[in-house]
Structure formats: structure tokens, C-alpha cells
Amino acid sequence: MTLGPLALRLGALLLGIAACGPSAPAPSGLSQQDQAALRALIAKLPQIVRARDWDALTAEYTEDGWKMPPNQPLVQGRAAIRQEFEELPPIPSFDFRIIDLDGRADLAVLRGAYHITYAPPGAARAISDSGKEVVVLRRQVDGSWLRVGDIWNSDLPPRK
């Protein structure tokens, strides 16, 4: 075998090994400034929900944002999200706390926990629930953060 074909084979082998090796380092996490902005955005959530300020809450979603409510189909787009909020019963109590916040310069994911008390029409008493939520947020051109989507579910066992 001559040196030329051997060098080509070795070069191909080294390229193949390099391609299988570790990828480029992951982008750095969220800056302290981004974390503070995201925490401030989420800190307003309980007040917005209790006040039923659905315009303010809907504005926190991207135009094509989505929600994945439990036991319901996907809700997509600001208009559909707004409509879903309008259909909620009175909510005398709502709290939310961030458990974990991570991301990169343009995308953030938070995991949180909620406690809610709501009063369905005609119910003898209000219902309390606690659960968890995952929220995906994207940085906008102006530097603000908007929700791309969220999903949540209850910690309570299913009703029988």
C-alpha cells in the first residue's frame, strides 16, 4: 500500500473519531440579569391570577404560545389562551414558587410548584389543589422574556 491511500484512510479514521467525540461546549447558562428578570416576571403571577388580569397574563405568551392543561387538548395561540383564562372560575387564592430555573442566553426553562383554591360555580365549597408546572420562555428581540408554553398537573390523586 502506498503512503497516499494510507494517509487518506488514517485521515478519514481520525475525522470519524473526532465526529464521535465530545461536542462543542454547551452554551453558558442564564446570566444573573436574566435570572433576575425571569424571577421578577414570575413573581407577578400570583397577583395577576388573583386579580383575573387575563390581558396581562396573555401578554406574557408569544403570539403562537401554547398551554398543555391537564385532561384537556392543547391550547395554542394568544386568542385561545385568553379564552381559556376567561373560562376559569373565581380564584381566591393562588401561589407559585420557582423550584428550578435554567437556560441559556435566549431560552429558559423553569420548574415550579403551585397552590390554588378555586370556586367552581354551583360547588358547595371551594376546591384546593397543589401541583407542579414546567414553563418554557424565550428572549425577545427587545430583551424581554415571553412564555413559549407551559404544562402543569396536580399532585392530588385522580377523582374517582
N, C-alpha and C positions, 0 to 999 in steps of 0.2 A: 504494500500500500504506500502510495506516495504521501509526502507531507501535506499537500494541498487538501485532499479529501479528508485526511485525518484531522486537520485543523478545523475544517468546516464541521465535522461531526462533533468535535470537542466544543466548538463554539455553540452549536445547537444544543448540546447537552447542558452547557453552563447557562444558556438562556432559559432552558426549560427549568433548571433548578432554581434560577433566580425568580422565575414567574411563580413558582410554587412556594417561595419563601414568604417571610412576613411582608404584609402590605405596608404602604406608607403609614406613618403615624396618624392616629385619629386626630381630627381637629380638636383644638383645646375646648374645654368646657365653657360654660357661660361666664361672662365677666361679672365682677361684683356689681357693676352698674346694672347689667341686665337682670341679675338675680333680684336686685332691689326693685327694679321696675315691675318685674313679674309678681313679686310678693305684694307690692302695692296694688296692682291690678286685682289680684285675688282677694286681698284684704277688704275690698269694697263689696265683694259678692254678697255676704250676708245682709248688709243694709239694702242693697239693690233688690234682693229677693223679697225681703220682708216688706219693702215699700211697693212691691209689684211694679217697679220701673222697668218694664219689659223693653222699652225703647233703648235704655242704657245697656241692658244686658244683651239684647240682639246686636247692638253696635259693636260688641266685643267679639263677634264672629266674622270671619271672612265672608265675602258675598256667597261663596259656594260651600260654606261651612256645613258641618254635619253633626248630628247627635244620634247616639245609639241608646235609646232608653230601654229599660228592661221590659221584656214581654211585649214589645211593640216593633213595628218596622222602622227602618232607618228614616230619619227626618233630615232633609237636605235643603240648603239654601236659606238665606235670611228670612224670607217671607214665611216659609214653612216653620222655621224655628220660632218666629214671632207668634205664629198662630198656636203652636204648641204651648208656649208660655201663657197665652191668653186663656187657655182651657184649664189651667191649673186652679185647684180650689184655694181658698184662703190659706195663707201660711203664716201663722202667728209666731213661729219660731224656726230659725234656720241658722246653723253654724257650720263653718267649713274650716278645716285646717290642712295645711300642706304637710305631708309626711316626707316627700322626697321631691327634689327639683333638679333636673339635669338637662343638658343640651349642648348646643354649640352656638356659634355666633348668630345663626339665622333660624334655629329651630329649638324649641324647648318642650320637654315632657314633664308633667308633674303628676304625682300620685298624691291623692288627698283622701280625707275622711270627712263625712258629713253627718249631721244630726238634724232632722227636720220633724216638725209637727205640722200637720195639715188637717183641715176640717172639711171633709167631703160634704157636699150638700145632702141633707137628709140623714146624716150619720148621727147616732146618739151621742157620740163623743169624738174628740179629735184623735188622730192616729199619729203615733210617733214611730220614727224609723231612723236607723243608723246604717251607714254603708260606706262604700269606697268609690272613688272616681279616678279616672285617668283623663288628663286634658293634654292635647297637643296644641302648641301655639307656634306661630310663625312671625318673625320680624317683618314689618312692612317697610316700604321704601323710606317712609318718614321717620323710621326708627322705633315706632310704636309696635306693640305686640298684640296680635289678634288670635283668637281661638280658631284653629282649623277644625277641631272636633273634640267631642268628649263621649265617654261611655261610663256608666255607673251601674251599680247594683247593690241591693240591700244585704245586710248581714243577717236579717231575720229569716227564719225558715219559711218556705212557701206556705201560703194558706191552703188548708185542705177543705 
